[in-house]
């Protein structure tokens, strides 16, 4: 069972009321996504507020908006944000992305998301988990439609998904006019199972850079690359 909280070096994430807990792949996205120079950042499906706070730690000048539809998760994210060093930098919107789009937000330099991805699998009795994991409340096309309207001309869209779903989303993104700029595959171990893919999209990409990041060595120790990426966040590093 996951702990009710996760302590990072500079902030605390409480998660007892959230269906989706702090996990390794989301932490990688928060540490990896290129946000340097960004003035406006959007976190779609904020959950506990993890991604918003991770990028806030790296972008002290950016205004970060976080959208979360689940009532319990949004309330907990708001508490996590309020108790962090960046309470004045992050704004939480407890609405759906569709409702948020109706507010006509100013274009974003960075949009990042770990969106729901189960499209045809069995549902859980837990409705909060269904919202977090299943595309019933947020289809891939709705994410790309929003990005076509509100991603700045030089902006970047970072999406974290399992390998198969990442390719499905890529087709949606390219159909909407985005170009794949970078792919980071998370591996369990060097050359091992692919766990997740972080795809970066932009309006104009000349070529695709593809990399892999193994999380652990064969002896189960964290790899040096993983340690270096999460060094500013994990207490154990």
N, C-alpha and C positions, 0 to 999 in steps of 0.2 A: 504494500500500500504506500502511495506517495505521501511524503510529509505534508503537513498543513502549511508549511512555509519553505522558502528557499532563500538562504542568505548569500548575497553577492558582496563583493568588496565594498561597494558604495551605496547599496540599497537592498531592501528586503521585499520579497514577493510573497504575500500571503495568498493561499490558493484553495482554502478549504471549501469555498462556495463556487469554485469554477470547475466545469466539466473537464477542460483541457488543462493539465498541469504543466509546470515547467519541464521541458524536455531538451535533450541534447541538440536536436536538429534546429529547434527554434533559437536556441542560444547561438548556434553557428550563424544563422541568418542575421541575428542582431549584431553580432561582432563583425560579420563579413560584408554586409551590404555597404556599397560605396555611398557615403553621405557627405563627404568633404565639400565645403562650399555651399551646401544646400541651405536655403532660407526657409523653405516650407516643406514639411514632410507629412505624409499621411500613412497611418497604420490601419489597415482594413482587417477587422475581426480581431480586436485588441486583446480579447481574453483577459488575462490578469494584468495587462499593461506592460508585460515583459519587453516586447520589442520597442515600444515607445521609450521606455526608460533606458534600455541599452543604447539606443541611438542618441538619446538626450545626453548621455554621459560623454559622447564623442562629438556632439555638435552644440556647443553652448550658445551659439547665436541663432539657432534654428527655432522656428515655431512648429510644434508638432501637434497634429490633430489625430485623435484615436477614435475609431468608430466600433462600437460593440452592441449588437442587438439583444443579447441575453441579459435579462434584468439583474440576476445575481452576479454574473461575471462583471458587468459594467459597474455595479456598485462596489465590488471588491477592487476592480482596477482603479476606480476613483480614489479609494482609500490608499492603495499602494502609491499612486501618483502623489497624493496629498502629503504622504509621509516621506517622500523622497526629496533629494536636494533640488529637484527640477519641477516643483509643483507649479511654478509660474510659467513654465516653458511648455507644458503639455496640457492640452484641452481634450476632455473626453466627451463624446457625443453618444448617448445611449439610444441610438436609433439604428435602423437598417441602412445599408449603403444606398438603397433606392431612395429612402427618405432624405438622407444626407445630401444626395445629388440635387434634390429639389431646392436646397439652400443656395445653390450656385456658388460653390466655394471658389476662391481664387486658385489658379493653377498651381500644382505642386511640382517641386524640383525632384522629389523622390516619393514614390508610392511603394510600400512593401506590405506583403501579406503572406500568411500561411492559411490559404482558404480551405473551406470544406471540400472534400474530394471524393467521398463515397457516393457513387451515382446509382448503383443497382444492388447494393449489398443489403443484408438483413438489418433492420432497424433495431436499436436498443430500446428497452423499456424506459430508459432515462431520456426524457425529451431534451434536456440540456445537452447531452452528448450528441443527440441527433442534429441539433442546430450547429454544434461545433464541427461535426465530422461529415455531415451529409449535405449535398448540394441543393437540398429542398428549399433552403432559405437564401442561397447565394450561388447562382450558376456561374460557371467560368465566363460565359458570354457577358454576364452583368459586370464582372470585374473589368474585362477588356473594354466594354462600352463606356464604363466610367472613366477608364484611363484615356480613351480617345478624346474625351471631352475635357479632362482636367489635369492631364500630365503636360507639363511645360514642354516647349519645342526641344529643349536640350535636356529634358528630364529622363529619369531612369525608373523602370518598373522592376522590382525584385519579387519573385514568386518562389515559394518553397512547397514542393509536392513530392509524393512518391514517384519513382521513375516512369511508370506507365502514364499516370495522370499528368506528369510534367510534360510529356510529349503531346498529350491531348490538349493541354492548355496552350502549348506552343502553336499548334495548328490554329486555335482560336485567335491567338495574339497576332500571328502573321496574316490571317484573314482580315484582321482589323487594321493592318498597316504597320504593325511593329516589326522590328528586326531583332533577331536574337543576337545579343552582343557577347554574353559570357555564360558559361555553364560550369557550375561546381557540383561534382558528384560526391556525396558523402558515402564512404565505404565503412563497413564494420571493422575490417582489417585490411592491410595492403593487398590489393587484388581480390578482396573478398566481396561479400554481398553488397550491392548498392542499396543504401537505405533511403536516401532522399536526393533530390536534385534542386539546386538553387539556380534559377534561370533569370538572367538580367536582360531586359528589353529596352530598346530606345527607338527613336524614330529613324535614326540614320546610323547604321553600323556597317562598317566596311568588311569586317570578317568576324568569325566566331572564335573566341578563346575557350578551350575546354580543359578543365583540370579535375583532379580527384583529391579528396582529403580523407585519408583513413583516420578513424577516430582512435582506434587502439592497435597496438602491435599484437603479434601472435601470442605474446606472453601476457596479454590483457592490460599492459601498461598503456597509458595515453601516449600517442605519438608526439614527437617534438612539434610538428606542424600544428596539431590541435592545441597543445599547451601554449604555443606562441599566440595563436589566434584568441584564446580565451584568457590570457594572462591577466588582463586588466579587469576581469570580471570574477573568475572563480577563486574562492578562498584557498583552495588546495594548490594553486599555482603561484 
